[in-house]
Amino acid sequence: MGYLKYTQYIYILFAVFFIYDAIIKMNEGDESYPFYFVIAGMALFMFFFRQRFINKQNRNKKQ
């Protein structure tokens, strides 16, 4: 299960992509750009949630 500690970084990539896409849509005048910021926020939340979960599992293994 060593690959799980690296999958959290996929959420960062999704967040960067959706922030970029939201900025492009905002400059084009598309009204759907807030939705992309929400998805980027959710991706960032999932990154920090997974990171905390993995750190908690590592602490439990050491004890």
C-alpha positions as a Markdown table, in Angstrom:
| # | Residue | x | y | z |
|---|---|---|---|---|
| 1 | Met | 0.0 | 0.0 | 0.0 |
| 2 | Gly | 3.0 | 2.3 | -0.5 |
| 3 | Tyr | 1.4 | 3.9 | -3.6 |
| 4 | Leu | -1.3 | 5.5 | -1.5 |
| 5 | Lys | 1.0 | 8.1 | 0.0 |
| 6 | Tyr | 1.7 | 9.3 | -3.5 |
| 7 | Thr | -1.9 | 9.4 | -4.8 |
| 8 | Gln | -2.6 | 12.4 | -2.6 |
| 9 | Tyr | -0.6 | 14.6 | -5.0 |
| 10 | Ile | -3.1 | 13.9 | -7.8 |
| 11 | Tyr | -5.5 | 16.1 | -5.9 |
| 12 | Ile | -3.0 | 19.0 | -6.1 |
| 13 | Leu | -2.8 | 18.5 | -9.8 |
| 14 | Phe | -6.6 | 18.5 | -10.1 |
| 15 | Ala | -6.7 | 21.7 | -8.0 |
| 16 | Val | -4.1 | 23.5 | -10.2 |
| 17 | Phe | -5.9 | 22.4 | -13.3 |
| 18 | Phe | -9.3 | 23.6 | -12.1 |
| 19 | Ile | -8.0 | 26.9 | -10.9 |
| 20 | Tyr | -6.3 | 27.5 | -14.3 |
| 21 | Asp | -9.5 | 26.6 | -16.1 |
| 22 | Ala | -11.6 | 28.8 | -13.8 |
| 23 | Ile | -9.3 | 31.8 | -14.5 |
| 24 | Ile | -9.5 | 31.2 | -18.2 |
| 25 | Lys | -13.3 | 31.0 | -18.1 |
| 26 | Met | -13.5 | 34.1 | -15.9 |
| 27 | Asn | -11.4 | 36.1 | -18.5 |
| 28 | Glu | -13.6 | 34.8 | -21.3 |
| 29 | Gly | -16.8 | 36.0 | -19.5 |
| 30 | Asp | -18.2 | 32.5 | -18.9 |
| 31 | Glu | -20.5 | 32.5 | -15.9 |
| 32 | Ser | -19.6 | 29.0 | -14.8 |
| 33 | Tyr | -16.2 | 29.8 | -13.4 |
| 34 | Pro | -17.3 | 29.7 | -9.7 |
| 35 | Phe | -18.1 | 26.0 | -10.1 |
| 36 | Tyr | -14.5 | 25.4 | -11.1 |
| 37 | Phe | -13.2 | 27.2 | -8.0 |
| 38 | Val | -15.5 | 25.1 | -5.8 |
| 39 | Ile | -14.1 | 21.9 | -7.4 |
| 40 | Ala | -10.5 | 23.2 | -6.9 |
| 41 | Gly | -11.3 | 23.9 | -3.2 |
| 42 | Met | -12.7 | 20.4 | -2.8 |
| 43 | Ala | -9.5 | 18.9 | -4.4 |
| 44 | Leu | -7.4 | 20.9 | -1.9 |
| 45 | Phe | -9.5 | 19.8 | 1.0 |
| 46 | Met | -9.1 | 16.2 | -0.1 |
| 47 | Phe | -5.3 | 16.6 | -0.4 |
| 48 | Phe | -5.0 | 17.9 | 3.2 |
| 49 | Phe | -7.5 | 15.3 | 4.4 |
| 50 | Arg | -5.5 | 12.4 | 2.8 |
| 51 | Gln | -2.3 | 13.9 | 4.1 |
| 52 | Arg | -3.6 | 14.0 | 7.6 |
| 53 | Phe | -5.0 | 10.5 | 7.3 |
| 54 | Ile | -1.7 | 9.1 | 6.1 |
| 55 | Asn | 0.2 | 10.8 | 8.8 |
| 56 | Lys | -2.2 | 9.4 | 11.4 |
| 57 | Gln | -1.6 | 5.9 | 10.1 |
| 58 | Asn | 2.1 | 6.4 | 10.2 |
| 59 | Arg | 2.0 | 7.5 | 13.9 |
| 60 | Asn | -0.1 | 4.4 | 14.7 |
| 61 | Lys | 2.3 | 2.0 | 13.1 |
| 62 | Lys | 5.3 | 3.5 | 15.0 |
| 63 | Gln | 3.6 | 2.8 | 18.4 |
